[in-house]
Amino acid sequence: MDSSKKPEKENPRAGASIFSQLFFTWTIPVLFQASRRGLSQEDLTECLKKDQSDKLGDKLEQEWEREVQKANQEHREPNLRSAIIRLYLSPCLLDGFLIFLFVLIKSSLPVVLAQFLLQFQRPPTTEFLVGLSVNPDDDHFNRTTRAIVQNATGNLIDSPPEITFDGAMETMEMSTKSQWTSTVWNDMYCLAAGVVSLTFLACIINHHADLRLRMLGARLRIACCALIYRKTLRVSKKAAGQTSTGYLVNLLSNDVSRLDFVFQFMHYVWILPFQSILISYLIWRQVGLASLVGVVGLLLKTIPVQTGLSRLSSMLRVKVAKRTDHRVGIMNELIQGIKLIKTYAWEIPFQAIVAEARRREVKQIRRASYIRGIYLSTMVFTERSTLFITIAACVYLGYPITADVVFSMAQFFNILQLTAAIFYPLALSLWAEASVSVVRIGDYLKFEEQDEVVQGLNHHEDAKDADLAIELANLSATWESEKVKTLQDVSFSVKPGQLCAVIGPVGSGKSSLLQLLLGEMPIHTGTATINGALSYASQEPWLFTGSVRHNILFGQPYDRRRYHEVVRHCALLTDFEQLPNGDQTMVGERGAALSGGQKARISLARCVYRDASVYLLDDPLSAVDAHVGRHLFDEVIGSNGCLARNKSTQLSNSNLDFAKLLQREERTPEKVKHPSVSSLEAESDDEDIPFIDGYVGLKKRSSSESSKQSKLDSADFHEEDDREEKEDQAAGNVSIKVWKRYFFAGSNCCGLLILLIVFISSQVVTSGSDYFVNFWTQQEFLRSLDRVTLFTTEECLIIYGLLILGVIFMTTIRGWMFFNLCMRASKQLHNKMFGSILHSAMLFFDANPSGRILNRFSRDMGAIDEMLPKAMMDSVQIGLVMIGILAMVSIVNPYLLVALAMAVVLFSMVLKLYLPASQDLKRLEGIYNEKACKECKDCPEITMGKEEMS
């Protein structure tokens, strides 16, 4: 049904070597290509076999069926989460081991780095050698130096030279200094190499684990999308009628997107206790009992608070999803009825309805955004507040405040706060949001399905030589929502090659009879038997977005000769001459570019093209003109039609004009009798004049039709549609004008200026607290030398505490103001976009499928509401931290700015190489996600007769 081509290029990762996969060099050609000319749909490669949608969907569907069977045995509701855990537990555990290894290496880095810094201590002095009263467990004494001293002293004792005491001391000092210098430099090189090697190893392990976890989340998302799509094809008509389009679109756009990152941080939940114990031990070796104060304080500030916030986030996610379902549902109904709305000039009332729905949705999103702001604020002040309470404990317990102790504690707390204050909260929040999505998807999977085998309906598709094509015996049936039986005690039979018409007033059950034969209507009593394959043409023509030819083929193989015959019999030759690209013309969504008669004839051609034994036609001539109807009857339905020549059985629901034609047919062994039909025989022959005139006119045009047929026969029919309608893909970076419009949609110049001042002030306070720690350690060093200092230890502690309070206050206010601005901007942008859509000309709705429009108001607006503010906050926060680091480095050691400048240039080049590929791939993902949403959104409309037409 989908005419889009599958990528033919080989996936570069499939043939990549071990080295290429280890260092990701297989991505370099893609990055360079994107930086030069961008990426388009033609550049997409084929998917890896293990990542293909059908295979992933099959695995999850099998686990879901097992879960349903197990739940039925245990008399409980099936849980999609259990099926997901069974399927993805094993690969997730392997990735968890990689994360655990990364945490161990990362936690050991400060130990190696501290030993490296200790090598820069001054050489041992003579006074120190004479004292020999050093505590061997003192961490402030270099073990390497102590070993050298002991070795030199031992040599002097074993073989003392014949020199004086002063000469001996001078010789021993020179020898010791020489050995100390040589050994220390060797140790420095080894330790420096160890720091670099451990950092590189941790980087490689972390990135591979991160990639594997992201891929695991992507596979889960794809599998759930496949499961939703398959469920949509099987859902019963009753359940489909109770399911809004907004709910289905929201499942495939917003809900499944929550599954992408659900595995990324979940391992830090169980890693956090192990890492806390390890870091507590390492800090305890330096500052003793004070380490427990810092670690326990950090955990108490994060775990209880973040657990409570994650629960609150989960509840808000449920409310947001319901509000979004409601809004998208209104949007879908509005788009479907846009012609009626414009006809009666109802734009303003409907705009008010959508604006109110959006206001209620943003109200819940704003609350969830404030929680995200708290998450991001804790990233800044958790480490610093923990360092403060640890230093305070050291002061009151009498431990010295030295640079190496403070630096190592800061490193340890930085590592621990990444897990406790960032990864752990993210794991909880992402798991909470994903759990809500899984529950919603699981609820949809529990919807009632159409029975594959309808009780009382016997369909023998291969029984082509049976005596009867259709037989109904004492059949009674009704729709589940109706108490009165729609069909009662119906009995009739149709032989192979026979034409049977079912005639009756509106609501008499004509269409219900056909739907019963299709298996859509449950049978209460009696039986129905069908021998042969079915093909069905609905009363309301349905077309999908694609070419005319693809709508006729509907997945069937292209047979040139049969195709030509079908389009001629269905009177489509003239239409193909008028259409700009013939049968390759794109029809638009639901055939928006075609007239009602054209859509009816294309739908009939689809039914006729399918090779079947029994054809079910639901009022096939109701939407066509009289002369065209006569042509279709003679060429397709009548005794000389193509179906009669193929000796196919037809069962048709028809109006009285069609019954009038049947009265003249010799193909039906018994005349169709109906009171209204009988009355037609007494009517004047003048009633036939319009119909006969049209028929004669059709004959007069036979010569022109012959010329068009020859032109059609001479046309080159391509089996592939090379004029597939494609959505325009944006290119390049996001312009400054876009960002300007976004921020000014949320506030004015004064508000933006105040926000900028708050951001700068918060970073000044944060960097000031970091600089004061360095100043405090210098003061303590001077105090240890009995020199005069500016502040006492207690005064330094008070000043540092006030700075920490300032950091907490400013970062919290900063997050609140920023997310509040983003919510106002999101609300304004939605209303402006909706107003522009609502007041657009009808040509816009004919040219753009409703799935594309809905995707803007569901998936894209979801990204603007929730993903964009968080990403911008992360970027601004990291940028300010980098500026603060540059400022502090320039104050402490200006020479380091040279190395930092080189690093900035290097990373700018990497960023310039990465951004084009990242942006183009996200745009391509949005385009194909829109197509998937469109297909799934249309599924409820074609569930009737889907098995017969596919």
C-alpha positions, 0 to 999 in steps of 0.5 A: 500500500505504501509506495515509498521505496526502501533504501538500497544502500548497505548499512555502513555498520554492517561491514565495519571492522572491529577497530571501526566499531570500537572507535566509531570510525564508520560514522565519519563518511556520513558526517563528512557527507552531511557537512558538505551537502546535507542528508536526504531520503536518498542517502538513507541506508538499509536497516540492520536485520536485528533492528528491522521493525517486523522482527522486533515486532514479532519478538515483542508480540510473542512475549505479549501473547505469552503474557496474555495466556499467563494472565488468563491462567492466573486470573489477572490483567496482562501487563505489557511491562512484564513482557518487555522485561522478559524480552530485554532483560538479558541484553540490559544486564550486559549493558549494566555490567559495562556501566558498572565497570565505567563507574569503578574506573571513574571512581578510582581516577581521583585516587590516581590523580591525587598520587600524581599531584603528591609527586610535586611536593618539595624534596626532603630536607636535612631537618626532616631526615634527622627527625625520623618521626614521621607517621608512616600512615600520614597521607601528606607524606609521599611514600615514594620519597619515604622509600628513597630516604630509607634506602639512602639511610640504609646504605650509609649505615651499612658502609659508612665512609671515612668522613666527618659528620658534616661531610656525611650529612652533605653527601647523604643529602645530595645522594638523596636528592639525586635519587629522589628526583630520578624516581619521582619523575619516573613515578610522575610519568607512570601516574600521568600515563595511568590517568590518561589511560583510565580516562580513555578507557572509561570514555570508550566503555561509557560511549559503547554502553550508552550507544547500546542502551540507546539502541535498546530503547530505540528497538523497544520503541520500534517494537511497540510501534509495530505492535500498535499498528498490528493491533489497529488492523485487528481491532473490532469495529466497536473498539475502533468506534470508541477510540479517538484518532487523537489517542492513537496519534498520541500513542505513536508520537508522544508516548512511544518517544518516552521509551527511547531513553528508558534504559539509558540511566536505569542501571544507576539505581542499583549502582548508586549504593555500591558507588556510595560505599566505595567513595565513602571509604576512599574519602574516609581514608583522608578525612575520617569520620567527616566523610560520612557526614558528606556522603550521607548528607548528599544521599539524604538530599537526593534519594528521598527528594528525587523519589518523591519528585519522580512520583509526582512527575509520573502523575503529571505525565498521566494528566498531560497525556490525557490533555494531549489526547483531547487536544489532538482529537479535537484537531483531527475532527477539525481537520476532517471537517474543515470544509464545513467549518469554512462554509459556515465561518466557524473559525473563531468559535473552533479556535476558542475551543482549541485554545481552551484545550491547549490552556489546560494542557499547558497548565499540566506541562508547566507543573512538570517543567518546574519539576525538571527545573528542580532536577537541573538545579540540583545538578549545580548545587548538590556537589557544592553544598555537600562539599560545604557540610563536609568541610564544616565537619572537618573544621569542627572535628579538627581535621586540617583543611589543605588543598589536596584534601579539598581537591580530592573531596571535590572530585569524589563528590563531583563523581558521586553527585553525577550519579546521585543528583543527575543520573539517579533522578533521570532514571526515576523520571524517565522510568516514571514517564515510560511506565505511563506510556507502557500502561497506555500502550498496554491498555490499547493492546487489551482492546477487543479484537475482531474474531479471526473465526466468526462463529457460524461463518464458514469461508472456504477460500479454495473451494472454487468448484462448489455448487453454491458460492454463497449460502445463508441458512436461517441467519440472525445477526445484530451489532453488539451495540443494538438490542434489535436484530439487524438481520433475522431469519435470512435464508438465500443462496447464490450460485457461481457466476450469478448476480444477486441484488439486495434491495431495500430502504435505508436502514434495512440492513443491506450493508450489514449483510455484506459486512456479515459476509466479511466477518465484521458482524457477529452471528447469533443463529444460523450459518453463512457459507462462502466458497471462494476468495472475496473482493469488496468495494465499499459504499464510501470510497476510501483512498490512501495518499499515493498514486492512482495506480497504487490505489488500484493495485492495493498491494497486488502485483502489477499485470499490464494486460489486466490493469488496462482492461480494468481501467477501461471497464471502469471508465477511467481512460478519460480521467487518466487523460485529464490528470496531470500525470495519468495514473501516476498522479498523486490523489492526496489524502482520501482522494482530495484531488479527485471528484466523488465519481472518480473516487468511486470508480477507482474503488470499484477498479481496485475491487475488480482488479483483485482476482476473486470468485465472489465480489461484494459491491456495496451500492457501486453506482450511487456516486456516479452519473447516469451515463457512467453508471450505465457504462459500469453496469454494461462493462463490469456488472451486467451479463456482458461485463468483465465479471460475468465473463469470468463467471464470478459471483456478485452480491450487490446492495443497490438502489431502485435504478440499479434494480430496474436494470436487473429486470432486463438481465437474463443472467439472473434466473429469477426476477428480483421482486420488490414492491418498488421495483414492480411499480417501475414496470408501469411507469412511462418509458419517458423515465428511461430517456435521460439514461438512454440518451446518456448511453447513446452519447457514450456510444458516440464518443467511442471513437475518441475513447478508442484513440485514448485507449491507444494512447494509454496502451502506448504509454510506458507503464513503470512498475515503480512510482517515480513521482512519489509526493515528498515533504519538503525537508529543511536544510542547514542550521536553525537561523537566529530569526527562529530563536528570536521569534521563539524567545520573544513569543515567551517574553518581551525585551525587559523580561529577557534582559532580567532573565539574562541578568539572573543567569549571569548572576547565578553563574557569578555566585557559583564560580565565586563559591568555587573560587572561595574554596581555593582562597580558603585553602590558601588561608588555612595554609598561611595559618599553618605557617603562623601567618596573619590571615584575612579571615578566621576559619569560622568566618570563612565557613560562614562566608562559604555557607552564605555563598552556597545558599546564594547558589541554591537560591539563584539556580532555583529562580533561574530554572523557574523563570526559564521554564516559565518563559518556555511555557509561554512561548510554547503556548503562543507558538501553538496558538499562532500556528493553529490560527494560521492553519485554520485560516488557510485556503482549502488548497493547503488541506488538499496538498498536505495530508492530515497526518502531516498536520497532526504531526506538527500539533502532536509530536513536534509540539511535544518536543517544543513543550518538553524536550526543547526547554530541557535541552536549552537549559542544559546547553545554557548551563554547560556554556555558563559553567565553561565560561566560569571555568575560563574566567577562573583559569585566567585568574589563577594561571593565564598560560593555560588559556593557550591550551584551552584555546586549542581545545575550543578550536578542536571541539568547534570543528567537531561540533561543526562536523556533527551538527549537520548530520544530527539535524538532518537525521532528526528531520528525516525521522520526523518525516517518516514518523509522520508517514507512520502516524498517517498510515496507522491513523487511517487503519480504523477506516479500512478495517472493514474488508481488510483481509479481502483487499490486502 
